[in-house]
Amino acid sequence: MQWKILVVDDDISITRSIRRILEVDGYKISTADSGERGLQAIEKSHFDLILLDLRLGSMDGLEVLKQVKEKLPDQLVIMVTGFANVSSAVEAMKRGAYDYIQKPFSADELKLAVEKALQTVALQKEVEELRQRQMNKNKFDKIIGSSSEIKKVLSLVRTFAQTDITVLVEGESGTGKELVAEYLHYLSPRYAKPFIALNCGAVARNLIESELFGYERGAFTGADRTGHVGFIERSDGGTLFLDEVAELSEEAQVKFLRVLERGEFYRVGGTKLVNVDLRVIAASNSQLDKAVEEGRFRNDLYYRLNVAHIVLPPLRERKTDVAPLAKSFLDKFNKKFGRQIQGFTPEAEKALSAYHWPGNVRELRNVIERVALLCNSPQIQAHDLSIAEIPMETEDGLCISLQINLNETTNAIRDANYQLIQKILEVTSGNKTRAARLLGIPRGTLRYHLARDSQP
């Protein structure tokens, strides 16, 4: 691993000297000739160590140190000071600097100070890696499934995780594509580095390039004064997950192909190449090859993304996983809501297994969350689930699930609907946004039902 060091000093001869001494040992050196430019640099990039001169121009080293520590409390900073300013350097250490070095210094003195600081950085990273691995272990222990379909998926994940190949994950909405991508990252050698996810379909097409690649200051109207680090740069060293990758604009596809081929790109409005080392996992809720056939997605980018391929089966094709998933979700929401629901009746388990689950695991999770809030029995009954269905075959053979209750009249349904909404509003303390999410409907639809069903 190459350590990245930022040198902030307005004396060009000093920065050149430091660069010459440290680059011999393989350090990657960046420089800034003022406090302002130093702060801009840390906004755009991560540095393992900062060498900061105490005496700068308009902004002195203590002020720069203060702002660095406010933004990055764990950032290690070595102050560089003249003989007459030792007391100020000691003051800087009281304010969070790791160490200081006096001018003039020898090459050995500089190397020793830097090595000592970076040993501390390495130890901090090791502790953080252990902490993250334990947190991730607890998280991914919750990947539930004993069906042959999900076992095949997990086997592929473990195989692909050991290499840096690009992976394309395909599956219907709600099947857990991001969770699988994150699990791939966790099992890989990059597990302690960032996992950065971007849903391309959730970003306006005219903004996707600036979000993905970042932009330089003044690149376009509204670009802020310090520029913006994009998702690719934030993923450096780790994994970038692009969901709904088919929604990338044509221009973004061309630029992203260069990232995959060369590991480099230009920020929007930039003229300097940015190099990155990252793994890419892409996902689509439809068959990406069809987008290629229709001319909506570049053929060359498709083959770059589809080096390894994982297809997530819909929940209706892994029926044996429904009950274990439902029980896992119930355990989670029992803890979250302080409930003690003991499980499901046999009839409820049959209903769960018989249902078509068009929204897949996400829909199952939402159903169990809603029931955990509202159920007043020791066990969840079939009627609590509100998923009784009549399967119908369409002309193309697809199964459609209609959620109905033939025993209710229209007025009774409206009354029950209104009572359900009121109950959920009660447990959400009147929060309509959260209530709508639990009901699985838009907030506007919730307002409509409240207005309509409250009419006598």
C-alpha positions in Angstrom: 0.0 0.0 0.0 1.3 3.5 -0.9 1.0 6.0 1.9 -0.4 9.4 0.8 1.1 12.5 2.5 0.1 16.2 2.1 2.7 18.9 2.6 1.3 22.4 3.4 4.1 25.0 3.3 4.4 28.4 1.5 8.2 27.8 1.0 8.6 26.1 -2.3 12.2 25.0 -1.4 10.9 23.2 1.7 8.1 21.4 -0.2 10.6 20.3 -2.9 13.1 19.1 -0.3 10.4 17.0 1.5 9.1 15.6 -1.7 12.6 14.6 -2.8 13.4 12.9 0.5 10.1 11.0 0.9 9.3 9.9 -2.7 12.5 7.9 -2.6 10.8 5.7 0.0 7.7 5.2 -2.1 5.4 7.8 -0.5 2.9 9.6 -2.7 3.4 13.3 -2.0 0.9 16.1 -2.7 1.7 19.8 -1.9 -0.2 23.0 -1.1 1.4 26.4 -0.9 -1.2 28.0 1.5 -3.6 27.0 4.3 -6.6 27.6 2.0 -5.3 25.3 -0.7 -4.4 22.7 1.9 -8.0 22.7 3.2 -9.3 22.4 -0.4 -7.0 19.4 -0.9 -8.3 17.4 2.1 -11.9 18.1 0.8 -11.0 16.3 -2.4 -8.7 13.5 -1.3 -7.8 11.4 1.7 -4.3 11.7 3.2 -2.7 9.3 5.7 -0.5 12.1 7.1 -0.3 15.9 6.8 3.0 17.9 7.3 1.8 21.4 8.2 4.0 24.5 8.4 3.3 26.6 11.5 3.9 29.9 9.7 1.9 30.4 6.6 0.5 33.5 4.8 -3.0 34.7 5.4 -4.0 31.6 7.5 -1.5 30.3 10.0 -0.8 26.7 10.8 -2.8 26.7 14.1 -6.0 27.9 12.3 -5.5 25.3 9.5 -4.9 22.6 12.2 -8.2 23.7 14.0 -10.2 23.3 10.8 -8.6 20.0 9.8 -9.4 18.6 13.3 -13.0 19.8 13.1 -13.5 18.0 9.8 -11.3 15.0 10.4 -10.8 14.4 14.2 -8.6 11.3 13.6 -6.3 12.9 11.0 -2.6 12.8 12.0 -0.8 16.1 11.5 2.9 16.8 12.1 3.7 20.5 12.5 6.9 21.9 10.8 8.4 24.8 12.8 11.4 27.0 13.1 13.6 26.9 16.2 12.0 30.1 17.6 8.5 28.7 17.4 8.9 25.6 19.5 6.4 26.8 22.1 3.8 27.3 19.4 4.5 23.8 18.1 3.9 22.4 21.6 0.6 24.4 21.7 -0.3 22.8 18.4 0.2 19.4 20.0 -2.2 20.3 22.8 -4.7 21.2 20.1 -4.4 17.8 18.4 -1.2 17.7 16.4 0.5 14.3 16.5 4.1 15.6 16.6 6.4 18.4 15.4 9.7 18.7 13.6 12.1 21.6 13.7 13.7 23.4 10.7 16.3 22.8 9.5 15.9 19.0 9.7 17.9 16.2 8.2 16.5 13.5 5.8 16.8 11.0 8.6 14.9 13.2 11.1 12.1 13.7 8.6 11.9 10.0 7.7 11.9 9.0 11.4 9.0 11.4 12.2 7.0 10.2 9.3 7.6 6.5 9.9 6.6 6.9 13.6 3.3 8.7 12.6 2.5 6.2 9.9 3.0 3.3 12.3 0.3 4.9 14.4 -1.9 5.2 11.3 -1.4 1.6 10.5 -2.4 0.5 14.0 -5.5 2.7 13.9 -6.5 1.1 10.6 -5.9 -2.4 12.0 -8.2 -1.7 15.0 -10.8 -0.2 12.7 -10.6 -3.1 10.3 -11.2 -5.6 13.2 -14.1 -3.5 14.4 -15.7 -3.3 11.0 -15.2 -7.0 10.3 -17.0 -7.9 13.6 -19.8 -5.5 12.7 -20.1 -6.9 9.2 -20.1 -10.5 10.6 -23.0 -9.7 12.8 -24.8 -8.1 9.8 -24.3 -10.8 7.3 -25.1 -13.6 9.7 -28.7 -12.4 9.0 -28.6 -13.6 5.3 -31.2 -16.2 5.6 -31.9 -19.1 3.2 -31.6 -22.8 2.9 -33.1 -23.3 -0.6 -30.9 -24.7 -3.3 -31.4 -21.4 -5.2 -30.0 -19.2 -2.5 -27.2 -21.6 -1.7 -26.1 -21.4 -5.3 -26.0 -17.6 -5.1 -24.0 -17.6 -1.9 -21.6 -20.1 -3.4 -21.0 -17.8 -6.4 -20.5 -14.8 -4.0 -17.8 -16.7 -2.1 -16.1 -17.6 -5.3 -16.2 -14.2 -6.9 -15.2 -12.4 -3.7 -11.7 -13.8 -3.8 -10.8 -12.0 -7.0 -11.2 -8.4 -8.2 -13.4 -9.2 -11.2 -16.4 -7.0 -12.1 -19.7 -8.6 -11.2 -23.2 -8.0 -12.7 -26.0 -8.9 -10.3 -29.5 -9.2 -11.9 -32.8 -9.8 -10.2 -36.3 -8.3 -9.7 -36.8 -5.3 -7.4 -36.7 -6.4 -3.7 -34.6 -9.5 -4.2 -31.6 -8.1 -2.2 -29.1 -7.1 -4.9 -27.4 -4.4 -2.8 -27.1 -6.8 0.2 -25.4 -9.4 -2.1 -23.1 -6.7 -3.4 -22.2 -5.7 0.1 -21.6 -9.3 1.1 -19.2 -9.7 -1.9 -17.3 -6.7 -0.6 -17.2 -8.0 2.9 -15.7 -11.3 1.9 -13.1 -9.7 -0.4 -9.6 -8.4 0.4 -11.1 -4.9 0.2 -13.5 -5.5 3.1 -12.0 -2.7 5.3 -12.2 -0.1 2.6 -15.3 1.8 1.6 -18.4 0.2 0.1 -20.1 3.0 -1.8 -23.5 2.5 -3.4 -25.2 4.7 -6.0 -28.7 4.1 -7.4 -28.3 5.5 -11.0 -32.1 5.5 -11.4 -32.5 7.9 -8.4 -30.3 10.6 -9.9 -31.5 12.9 -12.6 -29.8 12.1 -15.9 -28.3 15.6 -16.2 -26.7 15.2 -12.8 -25.4 11.6 -13.0 -22.0 12.6 -14.3 -21.2 15.1 -11.6 -22.4 12.7 -8.9 -20.4 9.8 -10.3 -17.2 11.6 -11.4 -17.3 14.7 -9.2 -16.6 18.2 -10.4 -14.1 20.9 -10.1 -14.8 24.3 -8.6 -16.7 26.5 -11.1 -17.3 23.6 -13.6 -20.9 24.8 -14.1 -23.4 27.2 -12.7 -24.0 26.3 -9.0 -20.8 24.3 -8.6 -19.6 25.2 -5.1 -16.3 26.8 -4.3 -14.3 23.7 -3.3 -15.6 21.3 -6.0 -17.1 17.9 -5.3 -15.7 14.4 -4.8 -17.8 11.9 -6.8 -18.8 8.4 -6.0 -16.0 6.8 -8.0 -13.3 8.8 -6.0 -15.0 8.0 -2.7 -14.7 4.3 -3.6 -11.0 4.4 -4.1 -9.4 1.3 -2.5 -12.9 -0.3 -2.0 -16.0 -1.2 -3.9 -18.4 0.8 -6.0 -21.9 -0.6 -6.4 -24.0 0.8 -9.2 -27.6 -0.1 -8.9 -29.9 0.3 -11.9 -26.8 0.7 -14.1 -29.0 0.7 -17.3 -30.1 4.2 -16.3 -26.6 5.7 -16.9 -26.6 8.4 -19.6 -24.7 7.7 -22.8 -22.0 10.2 -21.9 -21.6 8.6 -18.5 -21.3 5.2 -20.0 -18.4 6.3 -22.2 -16.6 7.9 -19.3 -17.2 4.9 -17.0 -15.8 2.5 -19.6 -12.5 4.4 -19.2 -12.6 3.8 -15.4 -13.0 0.1 -16.0 -10.3 -0.1 -18.7 -7.7 2.2 -17.3 -8.6 3.1 -13.7 -8.6 6.8 -14.5 -11.1 9.6 -15.2 -11.5 13.4 -15.4 -13.8 15.2 -13.0 -16.4 17.3 -14.7 -14.7 20.6 -15.6 -11.3 19.1 -14.8 -8.2 18.7 -16.9 -6.2 16.5 -14.5 -6.5 12.8 -14.6 -7.6 11.1 -11.4 -6.4 7.6 -10.8 -8.4 5.1 -8.8 -8.1 1.5 -7.6 -11.6 0.1 -7.1 -13.8 -2.9 -7.7 -17.1 -2.5 -9.5 -20.3 -4.4 -8.9 -23.3 -3.4 -11.1 -26.9 -4.4 -10.8 -30.0 -4.3 -12.9 -33.7 -5.2 -12.2 -34.1 -6.2 -15.8 -32.0 -8.1 -18.3 -29.2 -5.8 -19.3 -28.5 -7.6 -22.5 -32.0 -6.5 -23.8 -31.0 -2.9 -23.2 -27.9 -3.6 -25.3 -30.1 -5.1 -28.1 -32.4 -2.0 -28.0 -29.4 0.4 -28.3 -29.9 1.9 -24.8 -26.7 0.5 -23.3 -23.2 0.2 -24.8 -22.1 -3.2 -25.9 -18.5 -2.8 -24.8 -19.5 -1.5 -21.3 -21.9 -4.4 -20.9 -19.1 -7.0 -21.5 -16.8 -5.1 -19.1 -19.5 -5.3 -16.4 -20.6 -8.8 -17.1 -17.3 -10.6 -16.4 -19.0 -12.6 -13.6 -22.8 -12.9 -13.4 -25.2 -13.6 -10.5 -28.9 -13.9 -10.9 -31.0 -13.5 -7.8 -34.2 -15.7 -7.8 -37.5 -14.1 -6.9 -38.9 -15.1 -3.6 -41.7 -17.1 -5.3 -39.0 -19.4 -6.6 -37.5 -20.1 -3.2 -40.6 -20.9 -1.1 -38.7 -22.8 1.6 -36.9 -19.5 2.5 -40.1 -17.6 3.2 -40.8 -18.9 6.7 -37.2 -18.5 8.0 -37.1 -15.0 6.5 -40.4 -14.1 8.1 -39.3 -15.4 11.5 -36.0 -13.5 11.2 -37.9 -10.3 10.4 -40.3 -10.9 13.3 -37.4 -11.3 15.7 -36.0 -8.0 14.5 -39.2 -6.1 14.8 -40.1 -7.6 18.2 -36.9 -6.0 19.5 -37.5 -2.7 17.6 -41.0 -2.3 18.9 -40.7 -3.9 22.2 -43.2 -6.7 21.3 -43.3 -10.4 22.4 -45.1 -12.0 19.5 -44.2 -15.7 19.6 -44.4 -16.6 15.9 -46.9 -17.6 13.3 -49.8 -20.1 13.4 -49.6 -23.0 10.9 -52.4 -21.3 8.9 -50.3 -18.0 8.8 -47.2 -20.0 7.6 -49.3 -21.6 4.9 -50.5 -18.2 3.8 -47.0 -16.8 3.7 -45.8 -19.8 1.6 -48.8 -19.6 -0.8 -48.5 -15.9 -1.6 -46.8 -14.8 -4.8 -44.6 -12.0 -3.3 -44.4 -9.7 -6.3 -42.3 -7.3 -4.2 -40.0 -10.2 -3.1 -38.0 -10.0 0.2 -38.6 -6.2 0.6 -42.4 -6.8 0.5 -42.1 -9.6 3.0 -40.1 -7.4 5.3 -42.7 -4.6 5.1 -45.6 -7.0 5.8 -43.9 -8.4 8.9 -43.0 -4.9 10.1 -46.7 -3.8 9.8 -48.0 -6.9 11.4 -45.5 -6.6 14.3 -46.9 -3.2 15.0 -50.6 -4.1 14.9 -50.9 -7.7 16.0 -52.5 -8.1 19.5 -52.4 -11.9 19.7 -49.6 -14.1 21.0 -49.1 -15.5 17.5 -49.7 -14.0 14.1 -52.8 -15.3 12.4 -53.4 -15.7 8.7 -55.9 -12.8 8.6 -53.3 -10.5 10.3 -51.2 -10.7 7.2 -53.8 -9.3 4.8 -52.3 -11.3 1.9 -55.1 -13.7 1.0 -54.9 -14.1 -2.7 -56.6 -15.5 -5.8 -54.1 -16.5 -8.4 -55.0 -15.8 -12.0 -53.3 -16.9 -15.2 -52.7 -14.2 -17.9 -52.3 -15.0 -21.6 -48.6 -15.2 -21.2 -48.8 -17.5 -18.3 -47.7 -15.1 -15.6 -49.3 -15.4 -12.2 -51.1 -12.3 -10.8 -52.0 -12.0 -7.1 -55.2 -10.1 -6.3 -55.4 -9.2 -2.6 -59.2 -9.2 -1.8 -61.6 -10.2 0.8 -64.9 -11.4 -0.6 -66.8 -11.3 2.7 -66.6 -7.5 3.0 -68.9 -4.9 1.4 -67.4 -1.7 0.0 -68.4 0.4 3.0 -67.0 -2.2 5.4 -63.7 -2.3 3.6 -63.5 1.5 3.7 -64.2 1.4 7.4 -61.5 -1.2 8.1 -59.1 0.6 5.9 -59.7 3.8 7.9 -59.2 2.0 11.2 -56.0 0.4 10.0 -54.6 3.8 8.9 -55.6 5.4 12.2 -53.9 2.5 14.1 -50.7 2.9 12.2 -50.7 6.7 12.6 -51.1 6.1 16.3 -48.0 3.9 16.6 -46.0 6.2 14.3 -47.0 9.2 16.5 -48.8 10.8 13.5 -45.9 10.6 11.2 -47.6 10.2 7.8 -44.5 9.6 5.8 -43.5 6.6 8.0 -47.2 5.4 8.1 -47.3 5.4 4.3 -44.1 3.4 4.1 -45.5 0.8 6.5 -48.7 0.6 4.4 -46.7 0.4 1.2 -48.4 3.3 -0.4 -47.4 6.8 -1.5 -48.0 9.6 1.0 -50.5 11.3 -1.4 -52.5 8.0 -1.4 -52.5 8.0 2.4 -53.9 11.6 2.4 -56.6 10.6 -0.1 -57.7 7.6 2.0 -57.8 9.7 5.1 -60.0 12.3 3.4 -62.3 9.8 1.6 -62.7 7.1 4.3 -63.4 9.6 7.1 -66.6 10.8 5.2 -69.7 9.4 6.8 
